[in-house]
Amino acid sequence: MTSQTLNLVPFVDVDNMMRLVHAVGIERFLQELSDYVAEDFRRWQLFDKTPRVAAHSPDGVIELMPTSDGTLYGFKYVNGHPKNTRSGRQTVTAFGMLSDVDTGYPLLLSEMTILTALRTAATSAVAAKALAREGSRCMALIGNGAQSEFQAMAFRAVLGVDRLRLYDIDPEATARCRSNLARFGFEITACASAEEAVEGADIITTATADKLYATILSDNMVGAGVHINAVGGDCPGKTELHRDILLRSEIFVEYPPQTRIEGEIQQLDEDYPVKELWQVLSGQIPGRTDTAQVTLFDSVGFATEDFSALRYVRDQLAEHACYQDLDLLADPDEPRDLFGMLMRAAPARRSA
Ligand SMILES: NC(=O)c1ccc[n+]([C@@H]2O[C@H](COP(=O)([O-])OP(=O)(O)OC[C@H]3O[C@@H](n4cnc5c(N)ncnc54)[C@H](O)[C@@H]3O)[C@@H](O)[C@H]2O)c1
């Protein structure tokens, strides 16, 4: 990199992210992203880890999610505001950055609203691949909002899920989800209740949004051998599963210090035993141990997943020029002459 380009940082805006996903192909993107997510879970011990820094308000939360593997540093800004959809806004929006630890210089700035949906789905699929029963093909998808189609596509790409049972309290959301997924060859059933949706499902994904202790699934709805992918309970006071389900499930989490604050397990004692996904993925502990077990991935979303997603996008930019250069970093000819650079840019001086 020459001194002329030190000021420039590749920026992937929403338009370029969409171009990139189409250039790669959405199923391949999800498959490869899942590989990056799993690879970083296997390198778990290398990462700086901290529960995300959350600023709560009555209607939502704004969070910062940093991590580093010692070579790269990444962070994401993300919000969660369930009432937003009523004013035409999204529940979740995000952007993030990847930097070089050696110099502290940013290497990539990216939109992460689409990327969060992709990485959440990829992580869910990685967990389900390790925890769901072999041959799981039918998934109930409860909550048919922004995340839902991404979940379906990742489970198709990684596990071969080809049957979906959809339910949302808003039938229009289910209709949209169904129509968006129509061309991908799923067998789709729109259901009138969550109870109907879970009938015959090998995997149950809950991705609803409400800032309260909700009961999307009650104990009697979860049969033996089912894998639950609980995505929507990701904030203090915001859960989706009845506590009794947790008590008879084998529970797997991303990073216990964060999940105990934000996940379904906030309903349990703080020393209730849970297993860590990275240990399963690195072969240190088994995942599912019998076909009758109920396994639960208590997903809240952890910083390493965003790091993996940013790392994947950056690697893709070498092949696909889906970015623009952003003049983000001041770059005086003499590094210590920042003030001089500013003064030389004064309008009067320019016109002289
Ligand atoms: N775990 C993670 O890593 C992660 C990542 C992203 C989003 N999330 C969470 O996932 C959830 C879904 O996100 P989104 O962007 O799809 O939100 P969204 O607002 O676009 O969609 C949520 C859907 O849930 C439906 N819903 C609400 N209550 C319901 C109920 N009782 N039964 C059935 N459906 C119900 C709504 O009608 C809506 O269609 C949010 O809670 C979000 O915070 C988690």
The ligand as an SDF file (V2000), in Angstrom:
LIG
                    3D

 44 48  0  0  0  0  0  0  0  0999 V2000
  -29.5900  -14.3330   18.0900 N   0  0  0  0  0  0  0  0  0  0  0  0
  -29.1180  -13.5110   17.2010 C   0  0  0  0  0  0  0  0  0  0  0  0
  -27.9420  -13.5540   16.8460 O   0  0  0  0  0  0  0  0  0  0  0  0
  -30.0450  -12.5260   16.5650 C   0  0  0  0  0  0  0  0  0  0  0  0
  -29.6330  -11.8090   15.4260 C   0  0  0  0  0  0  0  0  0  0  0  0
  -30.5520  -10.9720   14.7980 C   0  0  0  0  0  0  0  0  0  0  0  0
  -31.8200  -10.8140   15.3160 C   0  0  0  0  0  0  0  0  0  0  0  0
  -32.1570  -11.4840   16.4620 N   0  0  0  0  0  0  0  0  0  0  0  0
  -33.5000  -11.3500   17.0280 C   0  0  0  0  0  0  0  0  0  0  0  0
  -34.3600  -12.1260   16.2190 O   0  0  0  0  0  0  0  0  0  0  0  0
  -35.6950  -11.5980   16.3090 C   0  0  0  0  0  0  0  0  0  0  0  0
  -36.2920  -11.4550   14.9380 C   0  0  0  0  0  0  0  0  0  0  0  0
  -35.6010  -10.4330   14.2580 O   0  0  0  0  0  0  0  0  0  0  0  0
  -36.1930   -9.8530   12.9010 P   0  0  0  0  0  0  0  0  0  0  0  0
  -35.1860   -8.9040   12.3790 O   0  0  0  0  0  0  0  0  0  0  0  0
  -36.6740  -10.9730   12.0280 O   0  0  0  0  0  0  0  0  0  0  0  0
  -37.4740   -9.0740   13.4810 O   0  0  0  0  0  0  0  0  0  0  0  0
  -38.7850   -8.6370   12.6930 P   0  0  0  0  0  0  0  0  0  0  0  0
  -39.4220   -7.5830   13.5360 O   0  0  0  0  0  0  0  0  0  0  0  0
  -38.4790   -8.3350   11.2760 O   0  0  0  0  0  0  0  0  0  0  0  0
  -39.7030   -9.9610   12.6980 O   0  0  0  0  0  0  0  0  0  0  0  0
  -40.2180  -10.5100   13.8610 C   0  0  0  0  0  0  0  0  0  0  0  0
  -41.4930  -11.2480   13.5180 C   0  0  0  0  0  0  0  0  0  0  0  0
  -41.9670  -11.9110   14.6970 O   0  0  0  0  0  0  0  0  0  0  0  0
  -43.3820  -11.8830   14.6550 C   0  0  0  0  0  0  0  0  0  0  0  0
  -43.8960  -12.1560   15.9890 N   0  0  0  0  0  0  0  0  0  0  0  0
  -43.8970  -11.3560   17.0860 C   0  0  0  0  0  0  0  0  0  0  0  0
  -44.4880  -11.9950   18.1350 N   0  0  0  0  0  0  0  0  0  0  0  0
  -44.8310  -13.2250   17.6860 C   0  0  0  0  0  0  0  0  0  0  0  0
  -45.4660  -14.3370   18.2900 C   0  0  0  0  0  0  0  0  0  0  0  0
  -45.8640  -14.2940   19.5590 N   0  0  0  0  0  0  0  0  0  0  0  0
  -45.6630  -15.4660   17.5540 N   0  0  0  0  0  0  0  0  0  0  0  0
  -45.2790  -15.5040   16.2350 C   0  0  0  0  0  0  0  0  0  0  0  0
  -44.6850  -14.4680   15.6060 N   0  0  0  0  0  0  0  0  0  0  0  0
  -44.4590  -13.3410   16.3180 C   0  0  0  0  0  0  0  0  0  0  0  0
  -43.7030  -10.5000   14.1100 C   0  0  0  0  0  0  0  0  0  0  0  0
  -45.0310  -10.4230   13.5990 O   0  0  0  0  0  0  0  0  0  0  0  0
  -42.6290  -10.3460   13.0310 C   0  0  0  0  0  0  0  0  0  0  0  0
  -43.0760  -10.7680   11.7640 O   0  0  0  0  0  0  0  0  0  0  0  0
  -35.5650  -10.2840   17.0610 C   0  0  0  0  0  0  0  0  0  0  0  0
  -36.0030  -10.4950   18.3860 O   0  0  0  0  0  0  0  0  0  0  0  0
  -34.0860   -9.9610   17.0160 C   0  0  0  0  0  0  0  0  0  0  0  0
  -33.6720   -9.2010   18.1210 O   0  0  0  0  0  0  0  0  0  0  0  0
  -31.3040  -12.3390   17.0860 C   0  0  0  0  0  0  0  0  0  0  0  0
  1  2  1  0
  2  3  2  0
  2  4  1  0
  4  5  1  0
  4 44  2  0
  5  6  2  0
  6  7  1  0
  7  8  2  0
  8  9  1  0
  8 44  1  0
  9 10  1  0
  9 42  1  0
 10 11  1  0
 11 12  1  0
 11 40  1  0
 12 13  1  0
 13 14  1  0
 14 15  2  0
 14 16  1  0
 14 17  1  0
 17 18  1  0
 18 19  2  0
 18 20  1  0
 18 21  1  0
 21 22  1  0
 22 23  1  0
 23 24  1  0
 23 38  1  0
 24 25  1  0
 25 26  1  0
 25 36  1  0
 26 27  1  0
 26 35  1  0
 27 28  2  0
 28 29  1  0
 29 30  1  0
 29 35  2  0
 30 31  1  0
 30 32  2  0
 32 33  1  0
 33 34  2  0
 34 35  1  0
 36 37  1  0
 36 38  1  0
 38 39  1  0
 40 41  1  0
 40 42  1  0
 42 43  1  0
M  CHG  2   8   1  16  -1
M  END
$$$$
